[in-house]
């Protein structure tokens, strides 16, 4: 997946025509590479009352290995200097999730769905990801950092109407992986440390299939870390930071092609279809395309940060299908494939890679009864983007769009800055 591109951060090159030209790669004395090994007992989070009705077991455990890279002050990497010499890692995690179980019991909310006499299980998962860990404090003995992970995960056991019918957490083998953590490491030797912390991680398919409740976990972690570069980044020259950066404004346009399955189809087949019907609690759902145009005005006020505001225009090809479902249920709610939103936007830069985040409010949206019930008037986007060299700032990336953190669609995005001042 495109999200795994964060793992390439240590080897990014930059063009001399952009602020990214402040990175200059040089051979440098001293080691850049290290690793860590950690384990974590976690608990599945129950996100709402709906999940509380069928979530039973919540415990899991995981182990993770990460190969880590750190720029050194002698590398003249301006981004690394501005972030306090963060650690960039490629990680692999394995989670034992058989303790995460689900089972529906009699409740009017389940409509025509018939209860089964067994527990459904999430099953084990393997994740591969890139990690960005930024130090908040570095001392002779202690280091405190926060981290973000982006990657992909493979789940062996998924929703199956034959033998795993109440597993509403995971509906596809391949999923998007996201994680975040806060850690403290204590140096027990010159190049070794013991690290403790608390970590959150999430697996879901970004609404590319159903079900897609998503699995969320939080728990403590403990491990060992080997960081032979630590002493070189402990006391960097403060003059290496980009105090000379000159901010600027820019306007850009972004076109995206997204895809999603419909919660309306999930609700209909799971709870509004009688047993014996071919669609009764099916595991097959149609994928619909969705399109968007973004027009943004941004201010890059630091080498690593930019913020602004944008107008978002959406087109959902699935609007007519939703209209048919609503009309069959007797609804007279109006429908339109078009939606318009106004969004606050923020981006974090590291070389040619940037993390995109936005929070928007719908000015116009008529997507039917289900949208009125489960969608908020606001929406969120998060994703990773990469600026392609020698193409005037053109970038490609992937976003997940959500409502109240629940994925609505996944999209591929092309962004072009057409004006700068």
C-alpha positions, 0 to 999 in steps of 0.5 A, a space after each residue: 500500500 502507498 501508506 508504507 512509503 513512510 518507510 522510505 524516508 531515510 533515503 529521500 532525495 530532494 530537488 534544488 528548486 524547493 525548500 527540500 533542497 535544504 537536505 544535503 546528503 553526505 557521508 558521515 562518521 558514526 552509525 546510523 542504524 539500530 533496532 528494537 524488539 518489544 512486546 505488548 499485552 493489549 485490550 480491544 477498545 469498545 467504540 460505541 454501544 452498538 459494539 458493546 452488544 456483541 463484543 465479548 473477549 478483548 485481550 490480545 498480545 503482540 511482538 514487534 521488531 523494528 529496524 531503525 535509522 537516524 540522521 546525524 548532525 554531520 549529515 546536514 539534514 535540515 528536516 532531521 535537525 528541525 525535528 530533533 533527529 527523529 528515528 525512522 523505522 521499518 517494523 514488523 508486528 505479529 498479534 495473537 488475537 484469538 482472545 478477541 471474540 464476538 457473539 450476538 445475543 437476542 436483541 430487537 436491534 438485529 432485525 431478521 438476523 438469527 443468532 448462532 451458537 458459537 463465538 466468532 473470533 478476530 484471528 491473528 494478524 501480521 503488520 508491516 509498517 513504517 514508523 516516525 518517532 520524534 524525541 520530546 526529551 533526550 538526556 544522558 540516561 532518559 529519552 522520551 518520544 512519541 511515534 506514528 505508524 502507517 502500514 498494512 496488515 494481513 488478518 487470517 480470520 475474517 468475517 464469514 457467514 459460515 463459521 465467523 458470522 459475528 466478526 464485524 471487526 474485520 471483513 477483508 484479509 488485507 487492511 490499513 494499519 495505523 499506530 501511535 505511541 508514547 515511550 520512555 527509554 532508559 540507557 542501561 549501557 552506552 548503546 542499549 536501552 530499555 523502553 517502556 510505553 503505551 501504544 494504540 493501534 488500529 486495523 481496518 480496510 478503509 471501507 473497501 469491504 464489509 464489515 468494517 467496524 475496525 479493530 482498535 487496541 491499546 496497551 503497555 509495551 516493553 522492550 529493548 532498543 539498540 541505538 549506537 547513534 544516540 551519543 551523536 544526536 544527544 547534543 546537536 548544534 542548535 544552529 543547525 535548525 532552520 531559523 532562516 526559513 522564509 514562509 510563503 503562501 501557495 494555492 493548490 488543486 487535488 483530484 482524487 479517485 476513491 472507492 467504498 462499499 456501502 453501510 446501507 448494503 451491510 445493514 440491508 443484508 445483515 438485518 433486513 433480509 430473511 434467512 434463505 435469501 441469497 443475500 442473507 448475511 452475505 460476505 459479498 459487497 459491491 465496490 463503488 467509485 467516488 470522486 473529489 476535487 480540493 481547492 486549497 490555500 495554504 501557508 507554509 510557515 515553517 520548513 516542516 509545517 503548513 496550514 490552511 483552508 480548502 473547499 472540497 467537492 465530492 461526487 458519489 456514484 452510489 447515490 442512485 442506489 442509496 435512493 432506490 433503497 430509501 424509496 423501497 423503505 418508504 422514505 421521501 428524503 431527497 438525494 444528490 450525488 454531490 456534496 460540498 465541504 469547507 475544511 481546515 487543513 494541516 500538513 507535516 513535511 519530512 523531505 518529499 513525504 508529508 502527512 496530510 490531515 484535515 477536518 471539514 464541515 459539510 455545507 451541502 450533503 444529501 446522501 439519504 437516511 443512513 447518512 443522516 443517522 450515522 454521519 456527522 456534519 463533519 468529516 476527517 481525512 488523513 493520509 501520506 503523500 509523496 512529491 515526485 521529483 522534477 514535476 513542479 511539486 506534483 505529489 501522489 498519495 493515499 487518504 482515508 476519509 472518515 466520519 467520527 473516525 469511522 472510515 467512509 472511503 479510501 482514495 488515491 490523490 494527485 495534488 498540484 500547487 499552481 500558485 505561490 507567493 
